[in-house]
Amino acid sequence: MSAGVCDLTLDPKSFRTIADLAYRESGLTLVEEKASMIQSRLRPRLRMLGLRDFAQYSAFVGSDAGTDERKQLISALTTNVTHFFRENHHFKTLEKVIDARLPELRAGKRMRIWSAGCSNGQEAYSAAMTLLERCPKAAEYDLRILATDIDPQVVSFARRGSYAARLMDGVSETLRKTYFDRGTGGQEPMFTAKPELKNLIHFNELNLLAPWPMRGSFDVIFCRNVVIYFDLATQTGLWPRFLKALRPDGHLFLGHSERIAAPESLGFCTDGPTSYRPLTS
Ligand SMILES: C[S@@+](CC[C@H](N)C(=O)[O-])C[C@H]1O[C@@H](n2cnc3c(N)ncnc32)[C@H](O)[C@@H]1O
């Protein structure tokens, strides 16, 4: 290659290095059929870093100096598609859970919800709106939502809680008026979650494959449209951890195309589509 000429084609050896790294770091399973998508998502990183080809990039991202770049890599490779009240039947179940927990909440007991793989936050804000609709005094109770994601960029977006009008589909006019402040963005109106909504949610970075620092158990865990990017071994490793993190009468919600294979053998029973509960003996 002559000096100054770049070749931004993802070669098979670099693909393997990057795929192995992504798997080790985050559980993402990258298949060769997706090589051109991976190439186009990572090209801006090579340009940003002034690297000439993927061989240089894969060497850098795997090196000791590449710690920060590994986060950028995962961020570029993860799929962050989400929207408010996605797979709404889970929020209908959440309404019932809240109603059932109200006496405990009034008696000072805690209720915890976890949006695991929260992306840009719409899942957590949808849960917060559901809580406030059923329980307007939520702030007075020991009632909180934890929202986590491996990708620091989506976590800071979610924490800001500002959504362009086109991202607000699924939030009714009444809910918009009640829980969001309307402002102006560049081209279109922006809706920013009001403090009463934001204050219910704690956003944090968390890799689901790393140890979970949370203490106490969750009433409801949303882990939807996350494990679909993991292989069976990684998924199977997660189920017992979710079981341990749930209250004995808790709920685990998965995405529409995700399933726990043989749930009973792992201590779960099925409780509606993509909804699981710990088996009670
Ligand atoms: C498609 S979004 C799903 C968002 C939301 N749960 C929903 O269903 O609309 C998948 C999210 O999982 C996150 N993710 C992928 N691997 C992860 C891991 N190992 N630990 C935590 N989050 C992860 C991605 O960063 C992404 O934001």
The ligand as a Gaussian input file, in Angstrom:
#p B3LYP/6-31G(d) Opt

LIG

0 1
 C      -32.308000      -3.263000      21.378000
 S      -31.867000      -2.453000      22.871000
 C      -33.252000      -2.880000      23.901000
 C      -33.771000      -1.704000      24.686000
 C      -35.022000      -1.987000      25.528000
 N      -34.750000      -2.994000      26.523000
 C      -36.182000      -2.366000      24.658000
 O      -36.580000      -3.538000      24.645000
 O      -36.717000      -1.509000      23.942000
 C      -30.569000      -3.536000      23.501000
 C      -29.687000      -2.861000      24.533000
 O      -28.922000      -3.880000      25.198000
 C      -27.667000      -3.324000      25.509000
 N      -26.694000      -4.396000      25.761000
 C      -26.103000      -5.235000      24.869000
 N      -25.229000      -6.051000      25.480000
 C      -25.269000      -5.729000      26.802000
 C      -24.586000      -6.215000      27.953000
 N      -23.671000      -7.200000      27.882000
 N      -24.862000      -5.652000      29.150000
 C      -25.783000      -4.657000      29.246000
 N      -26.460000      -4.154000      28.193000
 C      -26.206000      -4.681000      26.983000
 C      -27.336000      -2.481000      24.292000
 O      -26.356000      -1.501000      24.575000
 C      -28.691000      -1.899000      23.920000
 O      -28.873000      -0.605000      24.439000

